Amino acid sequence: MKFLQRLKFYGVGFGIGLLIVYAMFGTRSCVTPNQQKMQELVFQYFKLSDKANCKLKCLMKNEQLLKIELRHFEVNYDLSTVRKEPCGEYFVQPQKEFEKNYNYKLVMYDCDTITRIDDISIIGTSTCNCQ
């Protein structure tokens, strides 16, 4: 076998190997456990309490905008109780680089396929009279 024939033979095998690797691992992504948990919480069905809805209105936001903004938030596992029964409790706060953009923090409860939000804590001065 000449060098060019061996190179072609190697190239065909290498190409087939690349296709197999892409088929097995092509759709995977690298995310941290914190990002993965936030994605899980955001993509579940949201159930907002009356108090949380009122505070969202005070912040001039709606549920869809909240879901979009939660991409810039992270779970604070030091304050969270993830194994709490019946729903895990997750304290969610803005990431360090986005702290000045968002003036609220919230507690999310992971109840199987539902993310429940009972209250939103607004940081700073606000004239929100939600009970």
Backbone bond lengths (Angstrom), bond angles and torsions (degrees), N, CA, C in turn:
res aa  C-N    CA-C-N  psi(-1)  N-CA   C-N-CA  omega(-1)  CA-C   N-CA-C  phi
1 M - - - 1.435 - - 1.525 108.41 -
2 K 1.319 114.70 133.88 1.444 119.21 178.53 1.522 109.49 -82.80
3 F 1.329 114.70 167.02 1.458 120.33 -176.63 1.533 112.08 -60.11
4 L 1.312 118.85 -44.27 1.467 121.88 -179.26 1.530 111.80 -64.48
5 Q 1.320 117.68 -36.58 1.463 120.51 177.46 1.531 110.25 -66.50
6 R 1.336 115.84 -42.02 1.469 119.43 177.94 1.520 110.81 -64.59
7 L 1.341 117.18 -39.84 1.456 121.45 179.11 1.533 111.00 -64.12
8 K 1.322 118.07 -41.52 1.468 122.26 176.52 1.534 110.46 -63.62
9 F 1.322 116.23 -44.70 1.457 121.92 179.34 1.536 110.04 -60.33
10 Y 1.320 116.84 -44.74 1.458 122.28 178.04 1.528 109.98 -63.54
11 G 1.325 118.57 -44.80 1.464 123.43 -179.06 1.513 112.29 -60.92
12 V 1.337 117.26 -41.31 1.463 120.72 178.29 1.529 110.00 -64.39
13 G 1.301 117.82 -45.30 1.470 121.74 178.75 1.519 111.80 -64.12
14 F 1.328 116.04 -40.67 1.463 120.69 178.65 1.527 110.46 -64.27
15 G 1.318 117.65 -42.05 1.470 122.42 178.53 1.516 111.85 -62.97
16 I 1.329 116.59 -44.02 1.464 120.44 177.63 1.529 110.04 -62.74
17 G 1.319 117.05 -40.97 1.473 121.25 177.31 1.516 111.96 -61.98
18 L 1.341 117.49 -41.31 1.460 120.87 177.34 1.525 111.55 -61.95
19 L 1.324 116.45 -41.93 1.466 119.93 178.90 1.532 111.77 -63.32
20 I 1.325 116.16 -40.81 1.466 120.06 178.85 1.523 110.83 -64.87
21 V 1.338 117.42 -44.95 1.468 121.22 179.22 1.527 110.17 -62.74
22 Y 1.333 117.62 -42.23 1.461 120.42 178.96 1.531 110.80 -64.64
23 A 1.312 117.46 -39.25 1.463 120.61 179.37 1.533 110.82 -64.73
24 M 1.331 117.35 -34.84 1.461 120.38 -178.30 1.524 112.51 -82.15
25 F 1.333 118.19 -38.89 1.464 120.97 -171.36 1.520 114.17 -122.11
26 G 1.302 119.78 5.73 1.456 122.27 -171.37 1.509 116.31 -64.43
27 T 1.330 119.23 -31.18 1.461 120.81 -175.11 1.528 112.94 -95.38
28 R 1.301 118.56 4.08 1.463 120.66 -179.37 1.521 109.77 -80.93
29 S 1.320 115.14 154.07 1.457 119.80 177.25 1.521 108.61 -134.58
30 C 1.298 115.14 162.30 1.455 120.97 179.47 1.525 108.68 -100.17
31 V 1.311 117.34 107.63 1.455 121.85 176.08 1.526 108.23 -131.15
32 T 1.316 115.36 149.70 1.455 119.54 177.95 1.526 109.11 -77.59
33 P 1.320 118.23 160.81 1.464 119.93 177.90 1.534 112.35 -58.74
34 N 1.344 116.60 -33.74 1.457 120.53 178.39 1.528 110.64 -64.28
35 Q 1.339 117.00 -46.01 1.459 120.97 178.63 1.528 110.98 -64.39
36 Q 1.311 116.29 -38.61 1.459 120.49 179.89 1.528 110.79 -64.23
37 K 1.330 117.28 -41.67 1.466 120.68 179.38 1.521 110.53 -66.52
38 M 1.331 117.82 -40.24 1.457 120.65 177.84 1.528 110.69 -63.39
39 Q 1.318 117.30 -41.38 1.468 120.53 177.28 1.527 110.28 -61.66
40 E 1.323 116.10 -42.50 1.469 120.06 179.55 1.526 110.74 -62.71
41 L 1.330 117.23 -44.33 1.459 120.77 -179.20 1.532 111.74 -65.14
42 V 1.333 116.21 -39.22 1.472 120.38 -176.85 1.520 111.63 -72.97
43 F 1.324 118.39 -36.69 1.460 120.52 -174.93 1.525 113.27 -82.63
44 Q 1.326 118.14 -8.19 1.450 120.33 175.33 1.529 109.66 -79.07
45 Y 1.323 116.11 168.50 1.464 121.54 176.61 1.520 108.80 -67.73
46 F 1.338 116.93 131.73 1.467 122.06 179.40 1.521 110.29 -89.91
47 K 1.318 115.77 136.71 1.464 121.67 173.63 1.524 106.42 -127.32
48 L 1.330 116.58 107.65 1.455 122.43 -177.47 1.527 110.35 -99.63
49 S 1.331 115.96 137.11 1.460 119.34 175.46 1.524 108.92 -75.22
50 D 1.330 116.50 169.56 1.465 120.99 178.46 1.525 110.64 -62.00
51 K 1.328 116.30 -39.14 1.464 121.05 179.71 1.528 110.52 -65.18
52 A 1.332 117.44 -42.77 1.467 121.22 178.75 1.526 110.84 -65.57
53 N 1.332 117.85 -40.13 1.468 121.37 176.32 1.521 111.09 -61.45
54 C 1.319 116.50 -42.41 1.465 121.38 179.22 1.524 110.49 -62.32
55 K 1.338 116.42 -44.52 1.470 119.66 179.99 1.520 111.98 -68.53
56 L 1.324 117.24 -32.19 1.464 119.60 174.49 1.523 110.49 -63.40
57 K 1.325 116.61 -40.23 1.461 120.15 177.40 1.521 110.75 -64.93
58 C 1.333 117.13 -37.15 1.468 120.62 176.54 1.533 110.57 -63.57
59 L 1.317 116.48 -35.57 1.474 120.92 177.65 1.527 111.98 -80.60
60 M 1.341 116.93 -2.79 1.466 123.97 -177.49 1.528 111.33 58.54
61 K 1.322 114.81 50.38 1.467 122.19 178.78 1.520 108.83 -133.39
62 N 1.318 115.61 163.96 1.455 120.93 172.64 1.523 108.48 -124.39
63 E 1.311 116.14 179.90 1.468 120.69 -174.93 1.528 112.59 -63.27
64 Q 1.327 117.41 -39.19 1.470 120.52 -179.36 1.524 111.07 -67.47
65 L 1.338 117.02 -40.93 1.467 120.30 178.21 1.525 110.35 -66.10
66 L 1.315 116.89 -37.35 1.463 120.79 176.78 1.519 110.42 -60.80
67 K 1.331 117.30 -44.38 1.467 120.69 179.09 1.520 111.26 -61.29
68 I 1.331 117.12 -38.78 1.470 120.65 178.73 1.528 110.44 -67.66
69 E 1.321 116.52 -43.84 1.466 120.08 -178.28 1.522 112.54 -67.94
70 L 1.323 117.96 -26.07 1.466 120.69 -178.62 1.529 112.34 -65.91
71 R 1.338 118.14 -9.38 1.466 120.34 173.91 1.523 111.20 -64.47
72 H 1.341 116.77 -23.86 1.460 122.04 -178.52 1.525 112.36 -99.34
73 F 1.320 116.94 16.31 1.460 122.26 -178.92 1.527 109.97 -113.06
74 E 1.322 115.51 163.71 1.460 121.56 177.79 1.511 109.92 -141.02
75 V 1.311 115.82 158.97 1.460 121.95 178.87 1.520 108.67 -85.72
76 N 1.321 116.86 131.42 1.460 122.15 173.86 1.530 106.85 -94.69
77 Y 1.326 115.65 98.73 1.465 120.33 -174.79 1.521 112.56 -72.14
78 D 1.342 118.13 -17.97 1.463 120.04 177.81 1.527 111.25 -66.91
79 L 1.326 116.70 -33.47 1.467 121.08 -179.16 1.523 113.11 -96.33
80 S 1.316 117.45 -14.30 1.464 122.34 -174.70 1.520 112.42 -81.50
81 T 1.321 114.77 152.90 1.462 122.57 173.75 1.525 106.29 -121.44
82 V 1.325 115.85 86.93 1.464 120.32 -171.16 1.522 113.13 -73.36
83 R 1.317 118.81 -23.97 1.466 121.14 -178.32 1.525 112.66 -101.06
84 K 1.311 116.40 16.96 1.457 120.67 179.78 1.523 109.65 -66.90
85 E 1.321 117.07 140.20 1.468 122.70 179.57 1.512 109.57 -99.08
86 P 1.268 122.33 141.01 1.457 129.47 -0.11 1.535 113.16 -86.06
87 C 1.345 117.91 -12.20 1.466 121.07 -177.36 1.523 109.71 -128.36
88 G 1.326 116.31 135.62 1.455 120.63 175.88 1.515 110.62 -66.43
89 E 1.345 116.27 142.22 1.460 121.84 -175.90 1.526 108.53 -108.13
90 Y 1.339 117.10 123.37 1.458 122.52 -176.66 1.524 109.81 -122.86
91 F 1.344 116.52 120.58 1.462 121.64 175.05 1.520 107.12 -85.96
92 V 1.317 116.17 121.36 1.453 122.17 -174.51 1.523 108.63 -114.38
93 Q 1.332 115.48 131.41 1.459 121.32 -179.27 1.519 109.65 -138.89
94 P 1.350 117.74 161.20 1.470 119.38 179.66 1.528 110.80 -65.22
95 Q 1.321 115.82 148.64 1.454 120.46 174.10 1.524 108.44 -64.74
96 K 1.326 117.34 158.24 1.471 122.46 -175.14 1.525 112.27 -52.07
97 E 1.331 117.48 -44.33 1.466 120.13 -175.71 1.528 113.17 -74.64
98 F 1.339 117.77 -11.19 1.465 120.87 -178.87 1.526 112.70 -114.71
99 E 1.339 118.50 8.94 1.464 121.26 -176.39 1.517 112.76 -58.83
100 K 1.336 117.44 -37.95 1.467 119.64 -176.83 1.532 112.38 -75.36
101 N 1.335 117.92 -16.87 1.462 121.49 -178.76 1.530 113.22 -84.44
102 Y 1.327 117.35 -25.10 1.461 121.12 -174.96 1.523 109.43 -123.48
103 N 1.322 115.97 128.30 1.462 120.32 -176.61 1.529 112.04 -107.41
104 Y 1.313 116.85 36.17 1.461 119.66 179.03 1.533 110.52 -149.10
105 K 1.324 113.73 155.89 1.460 123.67 173.56 1.515 106.13 -131.11
106 L 1.324 116.83 159.66 1.455 118.37 -179.75 1.518 111.60 -148.19
107 V 1.308 114.04 163.12 1.461 122.37 176.15 1.520 106.52 -112.36
108 M 1.331 115.79 125.09 1.456 121.23 179.82 1.521 108.46 -114.36
109 Y 1.309 115.91 138.16 1.457 121.88 178.38 1.518 108.43 -109.10
110 D 1.322 116.72 123.83 1.460 122.50 -179.34 1.523 108.57 -93.16
111 C 1.328 115.33 98.11 1.464 122.12 -179.23 1.524 108.87 -106.71
112 D 1.301 117.87 84.79 1.460 124.89 178.19 1.525 111.45 57.37
113 T 1.323 119.55 -93.71 1.464 121.80 -178.97 1.526 112.08 -111.70
114 I 1.326 117.24 10.23 1.455 122.32 -178.74 1.525 109.09 -122.80
115 T 1.327 116.30 133.85 1.459 121.53 171.84 1.514 107.06 -101.82
116 R 1.332 115.54 116.96 1.466 120.81 -177.45 1.525 109.53 -103.76
117 I 1.327 116.17 132.15 1.467 121.58 176.60 1.525 106.80 -120.68
118 D 1.345 115.72 114.99 1.458 120.50 -178.60 1.521 112.37 -92.91
119 D 1.339 116.90 -32.63 1.456 119.64 -175.81 1.525 109.97 -151.46
120 I 1.309 115.36 150.26 1.457 123.09 175.40 1.515 106.40 -123.38
121 S 1.326 117.66 125.44 1.462 119.62 179.05 1.524 108.76 -95.91
122 I 1.322 114.78 120.02 1.458 122.04 -179.42 1.518 108.10 -90.65
123 I 1.325 116.40 128.18 1.455 122.78 -177.72 1.526 108.43 -91.31
124 G 1.308 116.29 136.96 1.459 120.04 177.89 1.510 111.84 92.39
125 T 1.309 115.84 -166.57 1.458 121.06 -178.20 1.515 111.24 -81.61
126 S 1.278 115.91 132.11 1.458 121.28 175.37 1.510 109.66 -148.57
127 T 1.289 116.11 153.57 1.465 121.32 -179.73 1.515 110.26 -106.38
128 C 1.309 116.37 35.47 1.460 121.29 -178.06 1.534 109.30 -85.47
129 N 1.329 116.82 125.35 1.457 121.91 -178.38 1.520 111.20 -109.85
130 C 1.299 117.66 48.72 1.458 121.09 179.77 1.522 110.11 -86.85
131 Q 1.317 116.45 136.65 1.462 120.93 -179.18 1.504 109.71 -108.84
